[in-house]
Amino acid sequence: MRLYCFPPSHHSWRVLATVAHLKADVDVEVANLLKGEHKVAEIQQHNITGRLPILVDGDFSLWESNAIMQYLADRFGPSSLYPEDTQKRADVNRWLAWQMCHLALPTNTFLFQNMLKPILDMGAPDPAKLEEAAESFKDCAVVLDRHLQTNKFICGDELTLADFSIASCFAYAEPAKMPWSSYDNVQAWYQRVAQTPAWSETTPEWEAETISAAS
Ligand SMILES: N[C@@H](CCC(=O)N[C@@H](CS)C(=O)NCC(=O)O)C(=O)O
């Protein structure tokens, strides 16, 4: 099984953390997005959207990071990351859906406007887009912070795929200037996820360099 990815991208990071946690036997093939290394036929043949990460298992190709995480957990499980119990699994699926449909919208805007634009030399951040994102970021952060008041991890006492997926949205919260400082429960939970071996093992080596480039 082969994973094409770019470790500093938060979409790849959440999949790499899943691979590490599951100790999954996966060949990791890094393509540097900043150098366009993913735009080669060998990789592009597997994804009509042209994006990473991509998992290739024999003649089956899978893209979309959350779908890849679910597939890995099924292939290398059973694991508490993605419980087999129907209701527990539905809870994980619910938060994965929330991450994609709600949280990712403002966090991706902060990431692009405040961190990627300076790195890619794409001009100044757009204040109108940031103002709009701040509103929906607050809505999401309030929900998450309230939920985490009484939950150690997103789905209770056990770490699940939902933690890796949601935590990856905050992986660059500081350099992307996300307004998360007043959400104590979110920050404490993020630290719990960051301290798991799988997350810390897969923290990209050039994170510090990336952060200083953007700040
Ligand atoms: N929804 C996708 C997003 C993947 C994505 O946007 N990947 C970006 C990097 S973060 C990418 O490969 N961009 C390269 C390009 O568009 O050429 C997922 O969760 O996998």
Ligand as a Chemical Component Dictionary entry (heavy atoms), coordinates in Angstrom:
data_LIG
# 
_chem_comp.id                   LIG 
_chem_comp.type                 NON-POLYMER 
_chem_comp.pdbx_formal_charge   0 
_chem_comp.three_letter_code    LIG 
# 
loop_
_chem_comp_atom.comp_id 
_chem_comp_atom.atom_id 
_chem_comp_atom.alt_atom_id 
_chem_comp_atom.type_symbol 
_chem_comp_atom.charge 
_chem_comp_atom.model_Cartn_x 
_chem_comp_atom.model_Cartn_y 
_chem_comp_atom.model_Cartn_z 
_chem_comp_atom.pdbx_ordinal 
LIG N1  N1  N 0 -10.374 17.674 0.888  1  
LIG C1  C1  C 0 -9.060  17.199 0.523  2  
LIG C2  C2  C 0 -8.135  18.399 0.429  3  
LIG C3  C3  C 0 -6.775  18.035 -0.121 4  
LIG C4  C4  C 0 -5.999  19.286 -0.479 5  
LIG O1  O1  O 0 -6.549  20.375 -0.600 6  
LIG N2  N2  N 0 -4.704  19.094 -0.691 7  
LIG C5  C5  C 0 -3.878  20.220 -1.071 8  
LIG C6  C6  C 0 -2.774  20.412 -0.041 9  
LIG S1  S1  S 0 -3.398  20.843 1.544  10 
LIG C7  C7  C 0 -3.213  19.919 -2.407 11 
LIG O2  O2  O 0 -2.841  18.809 -2.693 12 
LIG N3  N3  N 0 -3.033  20.958 -3.242 13 
LIG C8  C8  C 0 -2.284  20.828 -4.446 14 
LIG C9  C9  C 0 -2.972  21.337 -5.642 15 
LIG O3  O3  O 0 -4.141  21.766 -5.545 16 
LIG O4  O4  O 0 -2.345  21.312 -6.714 17 
LIG C10 C10 C 0 -8.583  16.182 1.547  18 
LIG O5  O5  O 0 -9.069  16.226 2.692  19 
LIG O6  O6  O 0 -7.756  15.323 1.213  20 
# 
loop_
_chem_comp_bond.comp_id 
_chem_comp_bond.atom_id_1 
_chem_comp_bond.atom_id_2 
_chem_comp_bond.value_order 
_chem_comp_bond.pdbx_ordinal 
LIG N1  C1  SING 1  
LIG C1  C2  SING 2  
LIG C1  C10 SING 3  
LIG C2  C3  SING 4  
LIG C3  C4  SING 5  
LIG C4  O1  DOUB 6  
LIG C4  N2  SING 7  
LIG N2  C5  SING 8  
LIG C5  C6  SING 9  
LIG C5  C7  SING 10 
LIG C6  S1  SING 11 
LIG C7  O2  DOUB 12 
LIG C7  N3  SING 13 
LIG N3  C8  SING 14 
LIG C8  C9  SING 15 
LIG C9  O3  DOUB 16 
LIG C9  O4  SING 17 
LIG C10 O5  DOUB 18 
LIG C10 O6  SING 19 
# 
